[in-house]
Amino acid sequence: FDSVALAAVAMASTLTIGEAYMRTSLVDADSAKEARYPPLSSFITEGELMRKCCFNVRQPLTPPPFLVSSALFLCCTILDHVTPSSYLKFSSSTAHIRELEEKNLVVIHNVLSVKTLKHARENIEKLSDAMDVTNHLNECDVRQDQILSIRESDHSEQGVHGDALIHCVKLLRGIPFLLNKFHYLTSHSYLVPKQCQLARYKPDGSSVYVRHLDRCNLSMNEMGVVEFLRASDYRGRVVTAILYLNKSDWDSGGELRVFDHHEKGEERDEKGLDIIPTGGKLILFDSSKVEHQVLASYGDDPRYALTCWVNGILT
């Protein structure tokens, strides 16, 4: 009997631990290279060339080896996924990556064209019913938003999520490739979850997300083995990427308040910096250092944010 009981306990423990790990978002995660997205990353690989193409799109395509890169730019322009100005911003230098290293935070404006932002907003409006039933997933005393996981392969009851929204997902998931490309020094060995989180805050003047850190730094002794494994993706977050899908002239509150990093024993930043969640704005910050909170929004339109948490190893 003792042998049978011991075997049963061992099997149950194995199943529990296996279930804990399988519940994480990293089970089928991609490498940075696998998540690479050409409209975001290929033109950076060909940075100097792309700047030439951007300045004179109407001229005939340059012969090989420039043909492929030029065609890529023209295709993306036709699809209107990314504005020519954003090509210039990303390809001109590695300033954004260096700023992320130095300040733990970088804000990049107008990542989406007006047309793509409009279509993305139309896509998420079709998910309204699905999001109405998801607020029970959150701790009400911590956050009052409604969330939905978005994958490229997902289908909602209304059909596919929409090309513009899926473009936004691919854009966020392609960021780790750029971190590697431009030698981001704060972390490495990235894993990119296949899903991004779409969050909606109702404009009721009370829906917020309290101050928090995106990375869990607790030990196994503090969490217990099962919870420690279940939080493996949470413990491994190194970069947070947020893309706002609100109106381009958003002025209805809902600011992202970020706080300066402080080491233990140092004075804690209580004032913070408020970032307006304007549509098409991309925020990147160090998940292990930047505490942040979401302030209440008001008016007629909900506040939308699409987030990807990049996992990796801190340097």
TINUVO-621252 format. One record per residue (C-alpha): x, y, z; residue number from 1. Coordinates in Angstrom, 1 decimal. Layout:
N
(site (X, Y, Z), NUM) ...
This chain:
315
(site (0.0, 0.0, 0.0), 1) (site (2.8, 2.4, 0.9), 2) (site (4.5, 1.8, -2.5), 3) (site (1.2, 2.5, -4.3), 4) (site (0.6, 5.6, -2.3), 5) (site (4.1, 6.8, -2.9), 6) (site (3.8, 6.2, -6.7), 7) (site (0.5, 8.0, -6.7), 8) (site (2.0, 11.0, -4.9), 9) (site (4.9, 11.1, -7.3), 10) (site (2.7, 10.9, -10.3), 11) (site (0.3, 13.6, -9.0), 12) (site (3.3, 15.9, -8.2), 13) (site (4.7, 15.4, -11.7), 14) (site (1.3, 16.2, -13.3), 15) (site (0.9, 19.2, -11.1), 16) (site (4.3, 20.6, -11.9), 17) (site (3.8, 19.8, -15.6), 18) (site (0.4, 21.6, -15.6), 19) (site (1.9, 24.6, -13.9), 20) (site (4.6, 24.9, -16.6), 21) (site (2.2, 24.3, -19.4), 22) (site (-0.1, 27.1, -18.2), 23) (site (2.6, 29.7, -19.0), 24) (site (2.7, 31.8, -22.1), 25) (site (6.2, 30.5, -23.0), 26) (site (5.2, 26.9, -23.9), 27) (site (5.1, 27.7, -27.6), 28) (site (7.1, 31.0, -27.6), 29) (site (9.3, 31.9, -30.5), 30) (site (12.8, 33.1, -30.6), 31) (site (13.6, 36.7, -31.6), 32) (site (14.5, 35.6, -35.1), 33) (site (11.3, 33.5, -35.5), 34) (site (9.2, 36.5, -34.4), 35) (site (11.0, 38.9, -36.8), 36) (site (8.5, 41.1, -38.8), 37) (site (9.8, 42.5, -42.1), 38) (site (7.7, 45.8, -42.0), 39) (site (9.4, 46.5, -38.7), 40) (site (12.8, 44.8, -39.0), 41) (site (13.9, 44.2, -42.6), 42) (site (14.1, 47.8, -43.4), 43) (site (16.3, 48.4, -40.3), 44) (site (18.6, 45.6, -41.5), 45) (site (18.9, 47.7, -44.7), 46) (site (18.8, 51.0, -42.8), 47) (site (20.9, 53.2, -45.0), 48) (site (19.3, 51.8, -48.2), 49) (site (15.8, 52.3, -46.9), 50) (site (16.4, 55.9, -46.2), 51) (site (17.3, 56.4, -49.8), 52) (site (14.1, 54.6, -50.9), 53) (site (12.0, 56.7, -48.5), 54) (site (13.2, 60.0, -49.9), 55) (site (12.2, 59.1, -53.5), 56) (site (9.5, 56.4, -53.6), 57) (site (8.3, 57.5, -57.1), 58) (site (11.6, 56.7, -58.9), 59) (site (12.0, 53.3, -60.6), 60) (site (13.3, 50.6, -58.3), 61) (site (17.1, 50.4, -58.1), 62) (site (18.6, 47.3, -59.7), 63) (site (19.9, 44.4, -57.4), 64) (site (21.0, 44.1, -54.7), 65) (site (18.7, 46.9, -53.8), 66) (site (15.6, 45.5, -55.6), 67) (site (14.3, 43.3, -52.7), 68) (site (14.5, 46.1, -50.1), 69) (site (12.9, 48.6, -52.4), 70) (site (10.1, 46.3, -53.2), 71) (site (9.5, 45.6, -49.5), 72) (site (9.2, 49.3, -48.8), 73) (site (6.8, 49.9, -51.7), 74) (site (4.6, 46.9, -50.6), 75) (site (4.4, 48.1, -47.1), 76) (site (3.6, 51.6, -48.3), 77) (site (0.8, 50.3, -50.5), 78) (site (-0.6, 48.3, -47.6), 79) (site (-0.3, 51.5, -45.5), 80) (site (0.8, 49.6, -42.4), 81) (site (3.7, 51.8, -41.5), 82) (site (4.2, 55.5, -42.5), 83) (site (7.3, 56.5, -44.4), 84) (site (8.1, 58.9, -41.5), 85) (site (8.3, 55.9, -39.1), 86) (site (10.8, 54.2, -41.5), 87) (site (13.0, 57.2, -41.2), 88) (site (12.7, 57.3, -37.4), 89) (site (13.6, 53.6, -37.0), 90) (site (16.3, 53.4, -39.6), 91) (site (18.1, 56.6, -39.0), 92) (site (20.1, 55.4, -36.0), 93) (site (20.1, 53.2, -33.0), 94) (site (19.1, 56.2, -30.8), 95) (site (15.9, 54.5, -29.5), 96) (site (17.8, 51.4, -28.3), 97) (site (20.5, 53.5, -26.6), 98) (site (17.8, 55.6, -24.9), 99) (site (16.1, 52.4, -23.6), 100) (site (19.5, 51.3, -22.2), 101) (site (20.2, 54.6, -20.5), 102) (site (16.8, 55.6, -19.3), 103) (site (15.0, 52.2, -19.1), 104) (site (12.3, 53.8, -21.2), 105) (site (11.7, 55.1, -24.7), 106) (site (8.6, 56.6, -26.3), 107) (site (8.3, 56.4, -30.1), 108) (site (5.5, 58.4, -31.8), 109) (site (3.4, 57.7, -34.9), 110) (site (4.4, 54.1, -35.4), 111) (site (1.1, 53.4, -37.2), 112) (site (-0.3, 55.3, -40.2), 113) (site (-3.6, 57.1, -39.8), 114) (site (-5.3, 54.5, -42.0), 115) (site (-3.9, 51.5, -40.1), 116) (site (-4.8, 53.0, -36.8), 117) (site (-8.3, 53.6, -38.0), 118) (site (-8.6, 50.0, -39.2), 119) (site (-7.1, 48.6, -36.0), 120) (site (-9.7, 50.5, -34.0), 121) (site (-12.4, 49.0, -36.2), 122) (site (-11.0, 45.6, -35.6), 123) (site (-11.0, 45.9, -31.8), 124) (site (-14.6, 47.3, -31.8), 125) (site (-15.7, 43.9, -33.2), 126) (site (-14.2, 42.3, -30.1), 127) (site (-16.4, 44.3, -27.7), 128) (site (-18.7, 41.4, -26.7), 129) (site (-15.7, 39.1, -26.1), 130) (site (-14.1, 41.7, -23.8), 131) (site (-17.2, 42.3, -21.8), 132) (site (-16.9, 38.9, -20.2), 133) (site (-13.2, 39.0, -19.3), 134) (site (-13.0, 41.5, -16.5), 135) (site (-13.5, 38.6, -14.0), 136) (site (-10.0, 37.5, -14.8), 137) (site (-8.4, 40.4, -13.0), 138) (site (-8.0, 41.3, -9.3), 139) (site (-10.6, 44.0, -8.9), 140) (site (-8.6, 45.8, -6.2), 141) (site (-5.5, 45.9, -8.5), 142) (site (-6.9, 46.6, -12.0), 143) (site (-10.3, 47.2, -13.5), 144) (site (-9.5, 46.8, -17.2), 145) (site (-10.9, 44.1, -19.4), 146) (site (-8.4, 41.9, -21.2), 147) (site (-8.2, 39.6, -24.2), 148) (site (-5.3, 37.5, -25.5), 149) (site (-4.7, 38.1, -29.2), 150) (site (-2.8, 35.6, -31.4), 151) (site (-2.2, 35.7, -35.1), 152) (site (-3.9, 32.4, -35.4), 153) (site (-6.9, 33.3, -33.3), 154) (site (-10.4, 33.5, -34.4), 155) (site (-13.2, 35.3, -32.5), 156) (site (-16.8, 34.6, -32.9), 157) (site (-17.0, 37.3, -35.5), 158) (site (-14.2, 35.7, -37.5), 159) (site (-10.5, 36.7, -37.8), 160) (site (-9.3, 39.6, -35.7), 161) (site (-8.5, 41.7, -38.7), 162) (site (-5.4, 42.5, -40.7), 163) (site (-4.6, 45.8, -39.0), 164) (site (-4.8, 44.4, -35.5), 165) (site (-2.8, 41.3, -36.5), 166) (site (-0.2, 43.7, -38.0), 167) (site (0.0, 45.4, -34.6), 168) (site (0.6, 42.1, -32.9), 169) (site (3.4, 41.2, -35.4), 170) (site (4.9, 44.6, -34.9), 171) (site (5.2, 44.2, -31.2), 172) (site (6.5, 40.6, -31.5), 173) (site (9.2, 41.8, -33.9), 174) (site (10.8, 44.2, -31.4), 175) (site (13.2, 41.6, -29.8), 176) (site (14.8, 41.0, -33.2), 177) (site (15.7, 44.7, -33.3), 178) (site (17.1, 44.6, -29.7), 179) (site (19.5, 41.9, -30.9), 180) (site (20.2, 43.7, -34.1), 181) (site (21.3, 46.9, -32.4), 182) (site (23.0, 45.1, -29.5), 183) (site (20.8, 46.0, -26.6), 184) (site (23.0, 45.5, -23.6), 185) (site (20.5, 45.1, -20.7), 186) (site (19.2, 41.7, -21.7), 187) (site (19.5, 38.8, -24.2), 188) (site (18.3, 35.3, -25.2), 189) (site (14.7, 36.4, -25.9), 190) (site (11.6, 34.4, -26.0), 191) (site (8.5, 36.0, -27.5), 192) (site (5.1, 34.8, -26.5), 193) (site (2.7, 34.2, -29.4), 194) (site (0.0, 36.2, -27.8), 195) (site (-0.3, 39.9, -27.0), 196) (site (-2.7, 41.3, -24.4), 197) (site (-5.4, 43.7, -25.5), 198) (site (-6.6, 45.8, -22.5), 199) (site (-9.7, 48.0, -22.5), 200) (site (-10.3, 50.6, -19.7), 201) (site (-13.8, 52.0, -19.6), 202) (site (-14.1, 55.8, -19.6), 203) (site (-15.9, 55.8, -16.2), 204) (site (-13.3, 57.8, -14.3), 205) (site (-12.5, 55.0, -12.0), 206) (site (-11.0, 52.1, -14.0), 207) (site (-7.2, 52.0, -13.2), 208) (site (-4.3, 49.8, -12.7), 209) (site (-2.3, 50.4, -9.5), 210) (site (1.4, 50.9, -9.4), 211) (site (3.3, 47.7, -10.1), 212) (site (6.3, 46.1, -11.8), 213) (site (5.9, 43.8, -14.8), 214) (site (8.5, 41.4, -13.6), 215) (site (8.2, 39.2, -10.5), 216) (site (11.4, 39.0, -8.5), 217) (site (10.2, 36.7, -5.8), 218) (site (12.1, 33.4, -5.0), 219) (site (10.8, 29.9, -5.1), 220) (site (10.8, 29.8, -1.3), 221) (site (8.6, 32.8, -1.3), 222) (site (6.2, 31.6, -3.9), 223) (site (6.2, 27.8, -3.6), 224) (site (7.3, 25.4, -6.4), 225) (site (4.0, 25.3, -8.3), 226) (site (3.3, 29.0, -8.3), 227) (site (7.0, 29.6, -9.1), 228) (site (6.6, 27.5, -12.2), 229) (site (3.3, 29.0, -13.1), 230) (site (4.9, 32.4, -13.0), 231) (site (7.9, 31.5, -15.1), 232) (site (6.9, 33.9, -17.9), 233) (site (6.2, 36.6, -15.3), 234) (site (9.6, 36.1, -13.7), 235) (site (11.4, 36.2, -17.0), 236) (site (10.0, 39.5, -18.4), 237) (site (12.8, 41.8, -19.5), 238) (site (11.2, 44.3, -21.9), 239) (site (7.6, 45.6, -22.0), 240) (site (6.2, 46.9, -25.3), 241) (site (2.9, 48.8, -25.4), 242) (site (1.2, 50.1, -28.5), 243) (site (-1.8, 52.4, -28.0), 244) (site (-4.8, 52.0, -30.2), 245) (site (-6.7, 55.1, -29.2), 246) (site (-7.6, 58.1, -31.3), 247) (site (-4.6, 60.1, -32.6), 248) (site (-5.9, 63.2, -30.8), 249) (site (-6.7, 61.4, -27.5), 250) (site (-7.2, 63.8, -24.6), 251) (site (-9.4, 61.7, -22.2), 252) (site (-7.0, 60.9, -19.4), 253) (site (-5.8, 57.3, -18.9), 254) (site (-2.1, 58.4, -18.8), 255) (site (0.6, 55.8, -18.2), 256) (site (2.5, 57.1, -15.1), 257) (site (6.0, 55.7, -15.0), 258) (site (8.4, 56.1, -12.1), 259) (site (12.2, 56.4, -12.0), 260) (site (14.0, 53.2, -11.1), 261) (site (15.4, 53.1, -7.5), 262) (site (17.6, 50.6, -5.8), 263) (site (16.9, 49.3, -2.4), 264) (site (17.6, 51.9, 0.2), 265) (site (17.2, 54.8, -2.3), 266) (site (14.3, 57.3, -2.1), 267) (site (11.3, 56.1, -4.1), 268) (site (10.0, 58.3, -6.9), 269) (site (6.5, 59.3, -5.9), 270) (site (5.8, 61.9, -8.6), 271) (site (6.4, 60.0, -11.8), 272) (site (6.1, 60.9, -15.5), 273) (site (2.7, 60.9, -17.2), 274) (site (2.6, 59.6, -20.8), 275) (site (-0.6, 60.3, -22.8), 276) (site (-1.8, 57.1, -24.6), 277) (site (-2.1, 58.7, -28.0), 278) (site (-3.1, 56.3, -30.8), 279) (site (0.0, 54.9, -32.7), 280) (site (2.4, 55.6, -29.8), 281) (site (4.8, 52.8, -28.9), 282) (site (6.3, 52.6, -25.4), 283) (site (9.3, 50.3, -24.5), 284) (site (10.6, 49.9, -21.0), 285) (site (12.7, 47.7, -18.8), 286) (site (10.2, 45.3, -17.2), 287) (site (12.5, 44.7, -14.2), 288) (site (13.0, 48.3, -13.3), 289) (site (10.1, 50.6, -14.4), 290) (site (7.2, 50.7, -12.0), 291) (site (4.1, 52.1, -13.6), 292) (site (0.4, 52.6, -13.2), 293) (site (-2.6, 53.4, -15.4), 294) (site (-4.7, 56.5, -14.5), 295) (site (-8.4, 56.7, -14.9), 296) (site (-9.9, 57.8, -18.2), 297) (site (-13.1, 59.5, -19.0), 298) (site (-15.2, 60.8, -22.0), 299) (site (-16.9, 58.7, -24.6), 300) (site (-14.2, 56.2, -25.8), 301) (site (-12.6, 53.3, -24.0), 302) (site (-8.8, 53.3, -23.6), 303) (site (-7.1, 50.6, -25.6), 304) (site (-3.5, 49.2, -25.2), 305) (site (-1.9, 46.2, -26.8), 306) (site (1.0, 44.8, -24.8), 307) (site (3.7, 42.2, -25.5), 308) (site (6.0, 41.1, -22.6), 309) (site (9.4, 40.0, -24.0), 310) (site (11.1, 37.3, -21.9), 311) (site (14.8, 36.9, -21.7), 312) (site (17.9, 36.9, -19.4), 313) (site (19.1, 40.1, -17.7), 314) (site (22.7, 41.0, -18.3), 315) 
